[in-house]
Amino acid sequence: MVEVEYLIDKEGQQKAVVIPIELWKRVFPKDDVSVKELSEEMEDHCLSKAMDEAQETPLLSRKEALSYLEE
């Protein structure tokens, strides 16, 4: 698993994210990336990862899902 680090200011607020080069190269195989490409590729990567994780999660029954939503 690749660890993402967060840079925090003196007040404890997150200000930046450090992405390991291993992850960066998986998401952006080419060297020159525009801000627009960065945004689109990060969104695609995150959505893909969420979909992969969702496939490993057991489905809830209708009753369980409604109960969860009520909480």
C-alpha positions as CSV (number, residue, x, y, z in Angstrom):
1,M,0.0,0.0,0.0
2,V,1.3,3.5,-0.9
3,E,1.2,6.0,1.9
4,V,0.0,9.6,1.2
5,E,1.3,12.2,3.6
6,Y,-0.4,15.4,4.6
7,L,1.5,18.7,5.4
8,I,-0.1,20.5,8.4
9,D,0.4,24.1,9.4
10,K,1.0,25.4,13.0
11,E,-2.7,25.5,13.7
12,G,-3.1,21.8,12.7
13,Q,-4.9,22.5,9.4
14,Q,-4.0,20.3,6.4
15,K,-2.3,22.5,3.7
16,A,-0.8,20.1,1.2
17,V,-0.6,16.4,0.2
18,V,2.6,14.6,-0.6
19,I,2.0,11.9,-3.2
20,P,4.7,9.2,-3.4
21,I,6.4,9.1,-6.8
22,E,5.3,5.4,-7.2
23,L,1.7,6.5,-7.2
24,W,2.3,9.6,-9.2
25,K,3.9,7.5,-12.1
26,R,1.0,5.1,-12.0
27,V,-1.6,7.9,-12.4
28,F,0.5,10.0,-14.7
29,P,2.7,7.8,-16.9
30,K,3.9,10.8,-19.0
31,D,6.3,13.4,-17.6
32,D,4.5,16.6,-18.7
33,V,1.1,17.0,-17.0
34,S,-1.2,20.1,-17.2
35,V,-3.4,21.2,-14.3
36,K,-6.5,20.1,-16.2
37,E,-5.0,16.6,-16.8
38,L,-3.9,16.4,-13.2
39,S,-7.5,17.1,-12.0
40,E,-9.1,14.6,-14.5
41,E,-6.6,11.8,-13.9
42,M,-6.8,12.1,-10.1
43,E,-10.6,12.0,-10.3
44,D,-10.5,9.0,-12.6
45,H,-8.0,7.2,-10.4
46,C,-10.1,7.9,-7.2
47,L,-13.3,6.8,-8.8
48,S,-11.7,3.6,-10.2
49,K,-10.3,2.8,-6.7
50,A,-13.6,3.4,-5.1
51,M,-15.3,1.1,-7.6
52,D,-12.7,-1.6,-6.9
53,E,-13.3,-1.3,-3.2
54,A,-17.1,-1.3,-3.6
55,Q,-16.8,-4.7,-5.4
56,E,-15.2,-6.2,-2.4
57,T,-17.9,-4.8,0.0
58,P,-20.8,-7.1,0.7
59,L,-24.2,-5.7,-0.4
60,L,-26.7,-4.7,2.2
61,S,-30.2,-6.0,2.2
62,R,-33.0,-3.4,1.7
63,K,-33.7,-3.4,5.4
64,E,-30.0,-3.0,6.4
65,A,-29.6,-0.2,3.8
66,L,-32.6,1.8,5.2
67,S,-31.4,1.2,8.7
68,Y,-27.9,2.6,7.8
69,L,-29.4,5.6,6.1
70,E,-31.5,6.4,9.2
71,E,-28.4,6.6,11.4
